[in-house]
Every structure is written in C-alpha cells, then in structure tokens.
C-alpha cells in the first residue's frame, strides 16, 4: 500500500508541475544547489544542519545528507527554506 501511495504522490506532483509549467524538482521539494565559484554555496529546501565545523558542514535534505568540505567554512545566512555557506569549498558529497 505504501508503494502505491508513493507512486500516486509522484504522479500527482508530475501533473501539477506540468499543469503550471514548473520544474518537477521544485514541486517535489528536492534540494536545489547553486555554487558561486569555490567560495559560496546556496542551498534551497534543506531540513536542518546536522553538524558544523570550519572544515565540514552536514546538511539534511529530502535527497539525503549533503556534506560540504573545505576550509574556513561559515554559515552566512539561514532560513527555514534556504542557507548560504561561504569559505573555500573543496568538495560536496551526498551521504546516503
């Protein structure tokens, strides 16, 4: 029954996205990443920060945990929907 519900939800989201001419990932609430060089990361649709240091920040999302690695990392801004990280970003990794 759970599988049928997920399939139905996916179908409804696809229909809504098509009806309003929206990208399906936006309607589904999937994370959206935007990098500005190697110095800033903007992330939409997060569900909170799991760990935080100057070398690594783990962020919870609907798509899994996003691990940001680098040097002098800092959280510049954070709202319930989005966050911005600055510093020298060396790597992004999805942890499942």
KOLGU-4560 file (N, C-alpha, C; in nm, 3 decimals, padded with zeros to 5 digits):
<recs>
<n_xx: 00.082 n_yy: -00.119 n_zz: 00.000 ca_xx: 00.000 ca_yy: 00.000 ca_zz: 00.000 c_xx: 00.087 c_yy: 00.126 c_zz: 00.000 mol: A seq: 1 type: UNK>
<n_xx: 00.197 n_yy: 00.124 n_zz: 00.076 ca_xx: 00.288 ca_yy: 00.239 ca_zz: 00.081 c_xx: 00.347 c_yy: 00.267 c_zz: -00.057 mol: A seq: 2 type: UNK>
<n_xx: 00.378 n_yy: 00.163 n_zz: -00.130 ca_xx: 00.435 ca_yy: 00.179 ca_zz: -00.264 c_xx: 00.334 c_yy: 00.247 c_zz: -00.357 mol: A seq: 3 type: UNK>
<n_xx: 00.206 n_yy: 00.207 n_zz: -00.346 ca_xx: 00.100 ca_yy: 00.269 ca_zz: -00.427 c_xx: 00.084 c_yy: 00.417 c_zz: -00.394 mol: A seq: 4 type: UNK>
<n_xx: 00.095 n_yy: 00.451 n_zz: -00.266 ca_xx: 00.082 ca_yy: 00.591 ca_zz: -00.223 c_xx: 00.197 c_yy: 00.675 c_zz: -00.280 mol: A seq: 5 type: UNK>
<n_xx: 00.318 n_yy: 00.623 n_zz: -00.276 ca_xx: 00.433 ca_yy: 00.695 ca_zz: -00.332 c_xx: 00.418 c_yy: 00.714 c_zz: -00.481 mol: A seq: 6 type: UNK>
<n_xx: 00.372 n_yy: 00.611 n_zz: -00.551 ca_xx: 00.351 ca_yy: 00.621 ca_zz: -00.695 c_xx: 00.243 c_yy: 00.724 c_zz: -00.726 mol: A seq: 7 type: UNK>
<n_xx: 00.135 n_yy: 00.724 n_zz: -00.647 ca_xx: 00.027 ca_yy: 00.820 ca_zz: -00.667 c_xx: 00.076 c_yy: 00.962 c_zz: -00.641 mol: A seq: 8 type: UNK>
<n_xx: 00.150 n_yy: 00.982 n_zz: -00.531 ca_xx: 00.204 ca_yy: 01.115 ca_zz: -00.499 c_xx: 00.296 c_yy: 01.164 c_zz: -00.609 mol: A seq: 9 type: UNK>
<n_xx: 00.379 n_yy: 01.077 n_zz: -00.661 ca_xx: 00.471 ca_yy: 01.113 ca_zz: -00.769 c_xx: 00.393 c_yy: 01.154 c_zz: -00.894 mol: A seq: 10 type: UNK>
<n_xx: 00.288 n_yy: 01.079 n_zz: -00.926 ca_xx: 00.206 ca_yy: 01.110 ca_zz: -01.042 c_xx: 00.136 c_yy: 01.245 c_zz: -01.025 mol: A seq: 11 type: UNK>
<n_xx: 00.086 n_yy: 01.271 n_zz: -00.906 ca_xx: 00.017 ca_yy: 01.398 ca_zz: -00.880 c_xx: 00.115 c_yy: 01.514 c_zz: -00.892 mol: A seq: 12 type: UNK>
<n_xx: 00.235 n_yy: 01.499 n_zz: -00.836 ca_xx: 00.335 ca_yy: 01.605 ca_zz: -00.846 c_xx: 00.373 c_yy: 01.632 c_zz: -00.990 mol: A seq: 13 type: UNK>
<n_xx: 00.385 n_yy: 01.527 n_zz: -01.068 ca_xx: 00.418 ca_yy: 01.544 ca_zz: -01.210 c_xx: 00.307 c_yy: 01.618 c_zz: -01.284 mol: A seq: 14 type: UNK>
<n_xx: 00.183 n_yy: 01.585 n_zz: -01.251 ca_xx: 00.069 ca_yy: 01.652 ca_zz: -01.315 c_xx: 00.065 c_yy: 01.800 c_zz: -01.277 mol: A seq: 15 type: UNK>
<n_xx: 00.089 n_yy: 01.831 n_zz: -01.151 ca_xx: 00.088 ca_yy: 01.970 ca_zz: -01.105 c_xx: 00.200 c_yy: 02.047 c_zz: -01.172 mol: A seq: 16 type: UNK>
<n_xx: 00.318 n_yy: 01.987 n_zz: -01.179 ca_xx: 00.432 ca_yy: 02.053 ca_zz: -01.244 c_xx: 00.402 c_yy: 02.083 c_zz: -01.389 mol: A seq: 17 type: UNK>
<n_xx: 00.342 n_yy: 01.988 n_zz: -01.457 ca_xx: 00.309 ca_yy: 02.007 ca_zz: -01.599 c_xx: 00.198 c_yy: 02.111 c_zz: -01.616 mol: A seq: 18 type: UNK>
<n_xx: 00.099 n_yy: 02.105 n_zz: -01.530 ca_xx: -00.015 ca_yy: 02.198 ca_zz: -01.539 c_xx: 00.031 c_yy: 02.343 c_zz: -01.524 mol: A seq: 19 type: UNK>
<n_xx: 00.118 n_yy: 02.370 n_zz: -01.427 ca_xx: 00.164 ca_yy: 02.506 ca_zz: -01.401 c_xx: 00.297 c_yy: 02.538 c_zz: -01.468 mol: A seq: 20 type: UNK>
<n_xx: 00.345 n_yy: 02.447 n_zz: -01.553 ca_xx: 00.471 ca_yy: 02.465 ca_zz: -01.625 c_xx: 00.586 c_yy: 02.493 c_zz: -01.529 mol: A seq: 21 type: UNK>
<n_xx: 00.595 n_yy: 02.411 n_zz: -01.423 ca_xx: 00.700 ca_yy: 02.423 ca_zz: -01.323 c_xx: 00.796 c_yy: 02.305 c_zz: -01.335 mol: A seq: 22 type: UNK>
<n_xx: 00.923 n_yy: 02.325 n_zz: -01.299 ca_xx: 01.014 ca_yy: 02.210 ca_zz: -01.296 c_xx: 00.968 c_yy: 02.109 c_zz: -01.190 mol: A seq: 23 type: UNK>
<n_xx: 00.970 n_yy: 01.982 n_zz: -01.223 ca_xx: 00.923 ca_yy: 01.878 ca_zz: -01.132 c_xx: 01.001 c_yy: 01.875 c_zz: -01.001 mol: A seq: 24 type: UNK>
<n_xx: 01.133 n_yy: 01.904 n_zz: -01.005 ca_xx: 01.213 ca_yy: 01.901 ca_zz: -00.883 c_xx: 01.171 c_yy: 02.011 c_zz: -00.784 mol: A seq: 25 type: UNK>
<n_xx: 01.125 n_yy: 02.124 n_zz: -00.834 ca_xx: 01.078 ca_yy: 02.231 ca_zz: -00.746 c_xx: 00.950 c_yy: 02.190 c_zz: -00.676 mol: A seq: 26 type: UNK>
<n_xx: 00.859 n_yy: 02.131 n_zz: -00.748 ca_xx: 00.731 ca_yy: 02.087 ca_zz: -00.691 c_xx: 00.753 c_yy: 01.976 c_zz: -00.589 mol: A seq: 27 type: UNK>
<n_xx: 00.848 n_yy: 01.888 n_zz: -00.614 ca_xx: 00.873 ca_yy: 01.775 ca_zz: -00.525 c_xx: 00.951 c_yy: 01.814 c_zz: -00.400 mol: A seq: 28 type: UNK>
<n_xx: 01.002 n_yy: 01.938 n_zz: -00.393 ca_xx: 01.076 ca_yy: 01.982 ca_zz: -00.275 c_xx: 01.217 c_yy: 01.928 c_zz: -00.269 mol: A seq: 29 type: UNK>
<n_xx: 01.271 n_yy: 01.886 n_zz: -00.382 ca_xx: 01.409 ca_yy: 01.837 ca_zz: -00.384 c_xx: 01.507 c_yy: 01.952 c_zz: -00.363 mol: A seq: 30 type: UNK>
<n_xx: 01.624 n_yy: 01.924 n_zz: -00.307 ca_xx: 01.720 ca_yy: 02.031 ca_zz: -00.283 c_xx: 01.770 c_yy: 02.093 c_zz: -00.413 mol: A seq: 31 type: UNK>
<n_xx: 01.793 n_yy: 02.223 n_zz: -00.408 ca_xx: 01.847 ca_yy: 02.297 ca_zz: -00.522 c_xx: 01.976 c_yy: 02.363 c_zz: -00.477 mol: A seq: 32 type: UNK>
<n_xx: 02.086 n_yy: 02.332 n_zz: -00.547 ca_xx: 02.218 ca_yy: 02.384 ca_zz: -00.512 c_xx: 02.263 c_yy: 02.485 c_zz: -00.615 mol: A seq: 33 type: UNK>
<n_xx: 02.329 n_yy: 02.588 n_zz: -00.567 ca_xx: 02.390 ca_yy: 02.686 ca_zz: -00.657 c_xx: 02.527 c_yy: 02.722 c_zz: -00.601 mol: A seq: 34 type: UNK>
<n_xx: 02.629 n_yy: 02.700 n_zz: -00.683 ca_xx: 02.766 ca_yy: 02.732 ca_zz: -00.642 c_xx: 02.811 c_yy: 02.860 c_zz: -00.710 mol: A seq: 35 type: UNK>
<n_xx: 02.878 n_yy: 02.946 n_zz: -00.635 ca_xx: 02.941 ca_yy: 03.064 ca_zz: -00.690 c_xx: 03.091 c_yy: 03.043 c_zz: -00.678 mol: A seq: 36 type: UNK>
<n_xx: 03.150 n_yy: 02.987 n_zz: -00.786 ca_xx: 03.291 ca_yy: 02.952 ca_zz: -00.781 c_xx: 03.315 c_yy: 02.847 c_zz: -00.675 mol: A seq: 37 type: UNK>
<n_xx: 03.426 n_yy: 02.859 n_zz: -00.605 ca_xx: 03.455 ca_yy: 02.768 ca_zz: -00.495 c_xx: 03.440 c_yy: 02.838 c_zz: -00.360 mol: A seq: 38 type: UNK>
<n_xx: 03.377 n_yy: 02.955 n_zz: -00.362 ca_xx: 03.370 ca_yy: 03.038 ca_zz: -00.241 c_xx: 03.234 c_yy: 03.042 c_zz: -00.173 mol: A seq: 39 type: UNK>
<n_xx: 03.124 n_yy: 03.011 n_zz: -00.244 ca_xx: 02.993 ca_yy: 03.016 ca_zz: -00.182 c_xx: 02.902 c_yy: 02.905 c_zz: -00.234 mol: A seq: 40 type: UNK>
<n_xx: 02.816 n_yy: 02.857 n_zz: -00.146 ca_xx: 02.714 ca_yy: 02.759 ca_zz: -00.180 c_xx: 02.580 c_yy: 02.811 c_zz: -00.131 mol: A seq: 41 type: UNK>
<n_xx: 02.481 n_yy: 02.809 n_zz: -00.219 ca_xx: 02.344 ca_yy: 02.843 ca_zz: -00.183 c_xx: 02.260 c_yy: 02.716 c_zz: -00.197 mol: A seq: 42 type: UNK>
<n_xx: 02.185 n_yy: 02.681 n_zz: -00.093 ca_xx: 02.106 ca_yy: 02.558 ca_zz: -00.093 c_xx: 01.963 c_yy: 02.590 c_zz: -00.052 mol: A seq: 43 type: UNK>
<n_xx: 01.868 n_yy: 02.547 n_zz: -00.135 ca_xx: 01.726 ca_yy: 02.560 ca_zz: -00.104 c_xx: 01.669 c_yy: 02.423 c_zz: -00.067 mol: A seq: 44 type: UNK>
<n_xx: 01.565 n_yy: 02.423 n_zz: 00.013 ca_xx: 01.492 ca_yy: 02.302 ca_zz: 00.053 c_xx: 01.574 c_yy: 02.211 c_zz: 00.144 mol: A seq: 45 type: UNK>
<n_xx: 01.639 n_yy: 02.267 n_zz: 00.244 ca_xx: 01.708 ca_yy: 02.186 ca_zz: 00.344 c_xx: 01.613 c_yy: 02.161 c_zz: 00.460 mol: A seq: 46 type: UNK>
<n_xx: 01.650 n_yy: 02.066 n_zz: 00.546 ca_xx: 01.567 ca_yy: 02.040 ca_zz: 00.664 c_xx: 01.648 c_yy: 02.053 c_zz: 00.793 mol: A seq: 47 type: UNK>
<n_xx: 01.764 n_yy: 02.117 n_zz: 00.784 ca_xx: 01.842 ca_yy: 02.145 ca_zz: 00.903 c_xx: 01.988 c_yy: 02.107 c_zz: 00.890 mol: A seq: 48 type: UNK>
<n_xx: 02.068 n_yy: 02.158 n_zz: 00.982 ca_xx: 02.211 ca_yy: 02.129 ca_zz: 00.985 c_xx: 02.235 c_yy: 02.020 c_zz: 01.088 mol: A seq: 49 type: UNK>
<n_xx: 02.309 n_yy: 01.917 n_zz: 01.047 ca_xx: 02.338 ca_yy: 01.804 ca_zz: 01.137 c_xx: 02.469 c_yy: 01.822 c_zz: 01.212 mol: A seq: 50 type: UNK>
<n_xx: 02.570 n_yy: 01.877 n_zz: 01.145 ca_xx: 02.698 ca_yy: 01.905 ca_zz: 01.212 c_xx: 02.763 c_yy: 02.024 c_zz: 01.144 mol: A seq: 51 type: UNK>
<n_xx: 02.848 n_yy: 02.094 n_zz: 01.222 ca_xx: 02.903 ca_yy: 02.219 ca_zz: 01.173 c_xx: 03.044 c_yy: 02.239 c_zz: 01.230 mol: A seq: 52 type: UNK>
<n_xx: 03.140 n_yy: 02.259 n_zz: 01.141 ca_xx: 03.274 ca_yy: 02.300 ca_zz: 01.181 c_xx: 03.333 c_yy: 02.382 c_zz: 01.067 mol: A seq: 53 type: UNK>
<n_xx: 03.452 n_yy: 02.435 n_zz: 01.086 ca_xx: 03.516 ca_yy: 02.514 ca_zz: 00.980 c_xx: 03.562 c_yy: 02.428 c_zz: 00.864 mol: A seq: 54 type: UNK>
<n_xx: 03.572 n_yy: 02.296 n_zz: 00.884 ca_xx: 03.618 ca_yy: 02.206 ca_zz: 00.779 c_xx: 03.506 c_yy: 02.124 c_zz: 00.715 mol: A seq: 55 type: UNK>
<n_xx: 03.392 n_yy: 02.108 n_zz: 00.784 ca_xx: 03.285 ca_yy: 02.024 ca_zz: 00.731 c_xx: 03.150 c_yy: 02.066 c_zz: 00.787 mol: A seq: 56 type: UNK>
<n_xx: 03.052 n_yy: 02.072 n_zz: 00.698 ca_xx: 02.914 ca_yy: 02.101 ca_zz: 00.737 c_xx: 02.824 c_yy: 01.994 c_zz: 00.675 mol: A seq: 57 type: UNK>
<n_xx: 02.746 n_yy: 01.925 n_zz: 00.757 ca_xx: 02.650 ca_yy: 01.825 ca_zz: 00.710 c_xx: 02.510 c_yy: 01.885 c_zz: 00.718 mol: A seq: 58 type: UNK>
<n_xx: 02.440 n_yy: 01.881 n_zz: 00.604 ca_xx: 02.307 ca_yy: 01.942 ca_zz: 00.593 c_xx: 02.206 c_yy: 01.835 c_zz: 00.554 mol: A seq: 59 type: UNK>
<n_xx: 02.097 n_yy: 01.826 n_zz: 00.627 ca_xx: 01.993 ca_yy: 01.728 ca_zz: 00.597 c_xx: 01.901 c_yy: 01.784 c_zz: 00.489 mol: A seq: 60 type: UNK>
<n_xx: 01.869 n_yy: 01.699 n_zz: 00.389 ca_xx: 01.775 ca_yy: 01.737 ca_zz: 00.283 c_xx: 01.685 c_yy: 01.618 c_zz: 00.253 mol: A seq: 61 type: UNK>
<n_xx: 01.583 n_yy: 01.641 n_zz: 00.173 ca_xx: 01.494 ca_yy: 01.532 ca_zz: 00.131 c_xx: 01.568 c_yy: 01.431 c_zz: 00.044 mol: A seq: 62 type: UNK>
<n_xx: 01.676 n_yy: 01.473 n_zz: -00.021 ca_xx: 01.753 ca_yy: 01.385 ca_zz: -00.107 c_xx: 01.866 c_yy: 01.313 c_zz: -00.035 mol: A seq: 63 type: UNK>
<n_xx: 01.881 n_yy: 01.334 n_zz: 00.094 ca_xx: 01.989 ca_yy: 01.274 ca_zz: 00.172 c_xx: 02.069 c_yy: 01.383 c_zz: 00.240 mol: A seq: 64 type: UNK>
<n_xx: 02.181 n_yy: 01.344 n_zz: 00.297 ca_xx: 02.267 ca_yy: 01.440 ca_zz: 00.367 c_xx: 02.370 c_yy: 01.495 c_zz: 00.268 mol: A seq: 65 type: UNK>
<n_xx: 02.378 n_yy: 01.626 n_zz: 00.262 ca_xx: 02.479 ca_yy: 01.692 ca_zz: 00.180 c_xx: 02.595 c_yy: 01.730 c_zz: 00.269 mol: A seq: 66 type: UNK>
<n_xx: 02.713 n_yy: 01.679 n_zz: 00.238 ca_xx: 02.834 ca_yy: 01.708 ca_zz: 00.315 c_xx: 02.918 c_yy: 01.808 c_zz: 00.236 mol: A seq: 67 type: UNK>
<n_xx: 02.947 n_yy: 01.921 n_zz: 00.300 ca_xx: 03.030 ca_yy: 02.025 ca_zz: 00.239 c_xx: 03.164 c_yy: 02.021 c_zz: 00.311 mol: A seq: 68 type: UNK>
<n_xx: 03.272 n_yy: 02.006 n_zz: 00.234 ca_xx: 03.407 ca_yy: 02.002 ca_zz: 00.293 c_xx: 03.490 c_yy: 02.117 c_zz: 00.239 mol: A seq: 69 type: UNK>
<n_xx: 03.576 n_yy: 02.170 n_zz: 00.324 ca_xx: 03.662 ca_yy: 02.279 ca_zz: 00.281 c_xx: 03.737 c_yy: 02.338 c_zz: 00.399 mol: A seq: 70 type: UNK>
<n_xx: 03.774 n_yy: 02.466 n_zz: 00.384 ca_xx: 03.847 ca_yy: 02.539 ca_zz: 00.488 c_xx: 03.775 c_yy: 02.670 c_zz: 00.515 mol: A seq: 71 type: UNK>
<n_xx: 03.779 n_yy: 02.712 n_zz: 00.640 ca_xx: 03.718 ca_yy: 02.839 ca_zz: 00.682 c_xx: 03.571 c_yy: 02.848 c_zz: 00.640 mol: A seq: 72 type: UNK>
<n_xx: 03.499 n_yy: 02.736 n_zz: 00.651 ca_xx: 03.357 ca_yy: 02.736 ca_zz: 00.616 c_xx: 03.278 c_yy: 02.809 c_zz: 00.724 mol: A seq: 73 type: UNK>
<n_xx: 03.181 n_yy: 02.887 n_zz: 00.679 ca_xx: 03.093 ca_yy: 02.955 ca_zz: 00.775 c_xx: 02.953 c_yy: 02.966 c_zz: 00.716 mol: A seq: 74 type: UNK>
<n_xx: 02.857 n_yy: 02.963 n_zz: 00.805 ca_xx: 02.717 ca_yy: 02.977 ca_zz: 00.768 c_xx: 02.686 c_yy: 03.126 c_zz: 00.765 mol: A seq: 75 type: UNK>
<n_xx: 02.667 n_yy: 03.180 n_zz: 00.647 ca_xx: 02.646 ca_yy: 03.324 ca_zz: 00.630 c_xx: 02.501 c_yy: 03.361 c_zz: 00.660 mol: A seq: 76 type: UNK>
<n_xx: 02.407 n_yy: 03.281 n_zz: 00.610 ca_xx: 02.265 ca_yy: 03.309 ca_zz: 00.630 c_xx: 02.188 c_yy: 03.178 c_zz: 00.628 mol: A seq: 77 type: UNK>
<n_xx: 02.079 n_yy: 03.174 n_zz: 00.706 ca_xx: 01.996 ca_yy: 03.054 ca_zz: 00.709 c_xx: 01.853 c_yy: 03.092 c_zz: 00.743 mol: A seq: 78 type: UNK>
<n_xx: 01.761 n_yy: 03.038 n_zz: 00.662 ca_xx: 01.618 ca_yy: 03.049 ca_zz: 00.690 c_xx: 01.563 c_yy: 02.908 c_zz: 00.696 mol: A seq: 79 type: UNK>
<n_xx: 01.434 n_yy: 02.895 n_zz: 00.717 ca_xx: 01.371 ca_yy: 02.763 ca_zz: 00.720 c_xx: 01.379 c_yy: 02.694 c_zz: 00.585 mol: A seq: 80 type: UNK>
<n_xx: 01.393 n_yy: 02.769 n_zz: 00.477 ca_xx: 01.395 ca_yy: 02.712 ca_zz: 00.342 c_xx: 01.532 c_yy: 02.707 c_zz: 00.277 mol: A seq: 81 type: UNK>
<n_xx: 01.622 n_yy: 02.800 n_zz: 00.311 ca_xx: 01.748 ca_yy: 02.811 ca_zz: 00.237 c_xx: 01.862 c_yy: 02.847 c_zz: 00.331 mol: A seq: 82 type: UNK>
<n_xx: 01.984 n_yy: 02.821 n_zz: 00.282 ca_xx: 02.103 ca_yy: 02.862 ca_zz: 00.356 c_xx: 02.215 c_yy: 02.897 c_zz: 00.259 mol: A seq: 83 type: UNK>
<n_xx: 02.312 n_yy: 02.974 n_zz: 00.310 ca_xx: 02.428 ca_yy: 03.014 ca_zz: 00.231 c_xx: 02.553 c_yy: 02.988 c_zz: 00.314 mol: A seq: 84 type: UNK>
<n_xx: 02.649 n_yy: 02.918 n_zz: 00.252 ca_xx: 02.776 ca_yy: 02.886 ca_zz: 00.315 c_xx: 02.886 c_yy: 02.954 c_zz: 00.236 mol: A seq: 85 type: UNK>
<n_xx: 02.982 n_yy: 03.012 n_zz: 00.308 ca_xx: 03.097 ca_yy: 03.071 ca_zz: 00.240 c_xx: 03.225 c_yy: 03.010 c_zz: 00.298 mol: A seq: 86 type: UNK>
<n_xx: 03.333 n_yy: 03.029 n_zz: 00.228 ca_xx: 03.463 ca_yy: 02.975 ca_zz: 00.265 c_xx: 03.527 c_yy: 02.915 c_zz: 00.142 mol: A seq: 87 type: UNK>
<n_xx: 03.631 n_yy: 02.838 n_zz: 00.161 ca_xx: 03.696 ca_yy: 02.769 ca_zz: 00.050 c_xx: 03.637 c_yy: 02.628 c_zz: 00.042 mol: A seq: 88 type: UNK>
<n_xx: 03.545 n_yy: 02.606 n_zz: -00.053 ca_xx: 03.475 ca_yy: 02.478 ca_zz: -00.065 c_xx: 03.557 c_yy: 02.385 c_zz: -00.155 mol: A seq: 89 type: UNK>
<n_xx: 03.599 n_yy: 02.273 n_zz: -00.097 ca_xx: 03.679 ca_yy: 02.174 ca_zz: -00.171 c_xx: 03.593 c_yy: 02.065 c_zz: -00.234 mol: A seq: 90 type: UNK>
<n_xx: 03.485 n_yy: 02.024 n_zz: -00.164 ca_xx: 03.406 ca_yy: 01.911 ca_zz: -00.214 c_xx: 03.264 c_yy: 01.914 c_zz: -00.159 mol: A seq: 91 type: UNK>
<n_xx: 03.172 n_yy: 01.862 n_zz: -00.240 ca_xx: 03.034 ca_yy: 01.836 ca_zz: -00.199 c_xx: 03.012 c_yy: 01.687 c_zz: -00.216 mol: A seq: 92 type: UNK>
<n_xx: 02.945 n_yy: 01.626 n_zz: -00.119 ca_xx: 02.925 ca_yy: 01.481 ca_zz: -00.123 c_xx: 02.785 c_yy: 01.448 c_zz: -00.071 mol: A seq: 93 type: UNK>
<n_xx: 02.715 n_yy: 01.359 n_zz: -00.141 ca_xx: 02.587 ca_yy: 01.309 ca_zz: -00.092 c_xx: 02.612 c_yy: 01.185 c_zz: -00.009 mol: A seq: 94 type: UNK>
<n_xx: 02.569 n_yy: 01.187 n_zz: 00.116 ca_xx: 02.585 ca_yy: 01.075 ca_zz: 00.208 c_xx: 02.449 c_yy: 01.009 c_zz: 00.224 mol: A seq: 95 type: UNK>
<n_xx: 02.440 n_yy: 00.882 n_zz: 00.189 ca_xx: 02.312 ca_yy: 00.813 ca_zz: 00.197 c_xx: 02.311 c_yy: 00.717 c_zz: 00.313 mol: A seq: 96 type: UNK>
</recs>
